[in-house]
Amino acid sequence: MIYKQKLYLKTFGCQMNVNDSEYIIGQLVKLGYSTTEDIFKSNLILLNTCCVRAKVEQKIYSLIGKIKGIKESNPDVILGICGCMAQKEKENIFTRAPYVDFIFSPSQINNLEEIVSIIKCAKKKYISCENTPEFSLDHLPIKRRSKISAWIQIMRGCNNYCSYCVVPYTRGPEQSRGVSEILSEVNNLAKNKYREIFLLGQNVNSYGNDLSQSVTFSKLLELLNDINGIERIRFTTSHPKDFSFDLIETIKNCHKVCNHIHLPIQSASSKILKIMNRKYDIDYYKNIIKEIRDNIDNISITTDVMVGFPGETEDDFLDTLRAFKEIEFDEAYTFIYSNRENAVASLLPDQVPLELKKERLGKLIDLQKEISAKINKKLEGKTFEVLVDKKSKKHIENQFSGRTETNKTVVFISKQDLLGQLVEVKIIKSSSWTLYGELIE
């Protein structure tokens, strides 16, 4: 194929957006586009956006503003906005940036070829943000970023309506992909020598609730575990309110399902959790952690947490610090609470001052760094199986990195190209976030 047109695609946000961008590129390659990292050489500019936090949204609007000059210099350049912010801000984007050519929501990824064709032919502004009645990615072209590990969307949307979150408004209600469609995709990946799959959903534990065919997330994992060629199965994100003992048993018994669970806590104050509409209290959460650790050996647990939620007092924050010391997460993704339009929490009283949020965030990060370093220190001298997925970009000769089954990043030296291989590495040094090892020949 001769590529005559260039696509510049910038992706913000979560793994779901990253996977959406793989489908975007796949469809546009089919239309004759090739990708470029130089925005000034592109014919089509697409921003795949996120709106989970206000700071990210501001950054995106700033980039849209900078692209105005490119459009003025070359009116033939097409600018499109997609992703969650496109859904949330669809009325405002054209007002703030009238030079934007088209907008489409995450649920319209499947229709991108048609949308681009309409824009190029009609040369008028276009918006496509309707929710589709069912979720299917069957036969949709995709250009994956990796040839080793593949993202698999098993569901989209959310029914939980946490008071701080806009995802139910931007990605719609929960919709599960059909079991046969998922199995077909993974079988094809196995035939193409992929070693690992990563199942995605806003709440994977809810998988299958909306399907006429009776299937649970645990059952899906069991079916995927039987596919020859795939060595590792990962998933994110789980909601604590739906994390069942049945799922714990499945992770324990399915040898390909990795011993790593990401389970967002968000706060360790039961008062704050109730206002967040998380549908569990801290004792319930701690009990899940206990059940996981009592039943699955060598499990690593990571989490999400935010500080400065409206009404969070010093005692509430201390509850979170105490819980972190007690639970000892392997890693935590920490955030400052950010007001979002349409989210209930933005209307709550007792908003926490930004400086206090930053102070609390710093304390929590310091504590987690200390905990992670202590956990990783215990791994020194031990040998782990590592799936090699990267070669160093820091120009360090023969340096590779990969992940253990428990999702620890391991860096080591090898004179052989080991990308995509499972190798044994002995850990000789550790930091809070990385393990350093020697390859066992």
DATA-V728538 format. One record per residue. N is the residue number from 1. RES is the residue in one small letter. SS is DSSP state (h for helix, s for strand, l for the rest). Layout:
{{N;RES;SS} {N;RES;SS}}
This chain:
{{1;m;l} {2;i;l} {3;y;l} {4;k;l} {5;q;s} {6;k;s} {7;l;s} {8;y;s} {9;l;s} {10;k;s} {11;t;s} {12;f;l} {13;g;l} {14;c;l} {15;q;h} {16;m;h} {17;n;h} {18;v;h} {19;n;h} {20;d;h} {21;s;h} {22;e;h} {23;y;h} {24;i;h} {25;i;h} {26;g;h} {27;q;h} {28;l;h} {29;v;h} {30;k;h} {31;l;l} {32;g;l} {33;y;s} {34;s;s} {35;t;s} {36;t;l} {37;e;l} {38;d;l} {39;i;h} {40;f;h} {41;k;h} {42;s;l} {43;n;l} {44;l;s} {45;i;s} {46;l;s} {47;l;s} {48;n;s} {49;t;s} {50;c;l} {51;c;l} {52;v;l} {53;r;l} {54;a;h} {55;k;h} {56;v;h} {57;e;h} {58;q;h} {59;k;h} {60;i;h} {61;y;h} {62;s;h} {63;l;h} {64;i;h} {65;g;h} {66;k;h} {67;i;h} {68;k;h} {69;g;h} {70;i;h} {71;k;h} {72;e;h} {73;s;h} {74;n;l} {75;p;l} {76;d;l} {77;v;l} {78;i;s} {79;l;s} {80;g;s} {81;i;s} {82;c;s} {83;g;s} {84;c;h} {85;m;h} {86;a;h} {87;q;h} {88;k;h} {89;e;l} {90;k;h} {91;e;h} {92;n;h} {93;i;h} {94;f;h} {95;t;h} {96;r;h} {97;a;l} {98;p;l} {99;y;l} {100;v;l} {101;d;l} {102;f;s} {103;i;s} {104;f;s} {105;s;l} {106;p;h} {107;s;h} {108;q;h} {109;i;h} {110;n;h} {111;n;h} {112;l;h} {113;e;h} {114;e;h} {115;i;h} {116;v;h} {117;s;h} {118;i;h} {119;i;h} {120;k;h} {121;c;h} {122;a;h} {123;k;l} {124;k;l} {125;k;l} {126;y;s} {127;i;s} {128;s;s} {129;c;l} {130;e;l} {131;n;l} {132;t;l} {133;p;l} {134;e;l} {135;f;l} {136;s;l} {137;l;l} {138;d;l} {139;h;l} {140;l;l} {141;p;l} {142;i;l} {143;k;l} {144;r;l} {145;r;l} {146;s;l} {147;k;l} {148;i;l} {149;s;s} {150;a;s} {151;w;s} {152;i;s} {153;q;s} {154;i;l} {155;m;s} {156;r;s} {157;g;l} {158;c;l} {159;n;l} {160;n;l} {161;y;l} {162;c;l} {163;s;l} {164;y;l} {165;c;l} {166;v;l} {167;v;h} {168;p;h} {169;y;h} {170;t;h} {171;r;l} {172;g;l} {173;p;l} {174;e;l} {175;q;s} {176;s;s} {177;r;l} {178;g;l} {179;v;h} {180;s;h} {181;e;h} {182;i;h} {183;l;h} {184;s;h} {185;e;h} {186;v;h} {187;n;h} {188;n;h} {189;l;h} {190;a;h} {191;k;h} {192;n;l} {193;k;l} {194;y;l} {195;r;l} {196;e;s} {197;i;s} {198;f;s} {199;l;s} {200;l;s} {201;g;l} {202;q;l} {203;n;l} {204;v;h} {205;n;h} {206;s;h} {207;y;l} {208;g;l} {209;n;l} {210;d;l} {211;l;l} {212;s;l} {213;q;l} {214;s;l} {215;v;l} {216;t;l} {217;f;h} {218;s;h} {219;k;h} {220;l;h} {221;l;h} {222;e;h} {223;l;h} {224;l;h} {225;n;h} {226;d;l} {227;i;l} {228;n;l} {229;g;l} {230;i;l} {231;e;l} {232;r;s} {233;i;s} {234;r;s} {235;f;s} {236;t;s} {237;t;l} {238;s;s} {239;h;l} {240;p;h} {241;k;h} {242;d;h} {243;f;l} {244;s;l} {245;f;h} {246;d;h} {247;l;h} {248;i;h} {249;e;h} {250;t;h} {251;i;h} {252;k;h} {253;n;h} {254;c;l} {255;h;l} {256;k;l} {257;v;s} {258;c;l} {259;n;l} {260;h;s} {261;i;s} {262;h;s} {263;l;s} {264;p;l} {265;i;l} {266;q;s} {267;s;l} {268;a;l} {269;s;l} {270;s;h} {271;k;h} {272;i;h} {273;l;h} {274;k;h} {275;i;h} {276;m;l} {277;n;l} {278;r;l} {279;k;l} {280;y;l} {281;d;l} {282;i;h} {283;d;h} {284;y;h} {285;y;h} {286;k;h} {287;n;h} {288;i;h} {289;i;h} {290;k;h} {291;e;h} {292;i;h} {293;r;h} {294;d;h} {295;n;h} {296;i;l} {297;d;l} {298;n;l} {299;i;l} {300;s;s} {301;i;s} {302;t;s} {303;t;s} {304;d;s} {305;v;s} {306;m;s} {307;v;s} {308;g;l} {309;f;l} {310;p;l} {311;g;l} {312;e;l} {313;t;l} {314;e;h} {315;d;h} {316;d;h} {317;f;h} {318;l;h} {319;d;h} {320;t;h} {321;l;h} {322;r;h} {323;a;h} {324;f;h} {325;k;h} {326;e;h} {327;i;h} {328;e;l} {329;f;l} {330;d;l} {331;e;s} {332;a;s} {333;y;s} {334;t;s} {335;f;s} {336;i;s} {337;y;l} {338;s;l} {339;n;l} {340;r;l} {341;e;l} {342;n;l} {343;a;l} {344;v;h} {345;a;h} {346;s;h} {347;l;h} {348;l;l} {349;p;l} {350;d;l} {351;q;l} {352;v;l} {353;p;l} {354;l;h} {355;e;h} {356;l;h} {357;k;h} {358;k;h} {359;e;h} {360;r;h} {361;l;h} {362;g;h} {363;k;h} {364;l;h} {365;i;h} {366;d;h} {367;l;h} {368;q;h} {369;k;h} {370;e;h} {371;i;h} {372;s;h} {373;a;h} {374;k;h} {375;i;h} {376;n;h} {377;k;h} {378;k;l} {379;l;l} {380;e;l} {381;g;l} {382;k;l} {383;t;s} {384;f;s} {385;e;s} {386;v;s} {387;l;s} {388;v;s} {389;d;s} {390;k;s} {391;k;s} {392;s;l} {393;k;l} {394;k;l} {395;h;l} {396;i;l} {397;e;l} {398;n;l} {399;q;s} {400;f;s} {401;s;s} {402;g;s} {403;r;s} {404;t;l} {405;e;l} {406;t;l} {407;n;l} {408;k;l} {409;t;s} {410;v;s} {411;v;s} {412;f;s} {413;i;s} {414;s;l} {415;k;l} {416;q;l} {417;d;l} {418;l;l} {419;l;l} {420;g;l} {421;q;l} {422;l;s} {423;v;s} {424;e;s} {425;v;s} {426;k;s} {427;i;s} {428;i;s} {429;k;s} {430;s;s} {431;s;l} {432;s;l} {433;w;l} {434;t;s} {435;l;s} {436;y;s} {437;g;s} {438;e;s} {439;l;s} {440;i;l} {441;e;l}}
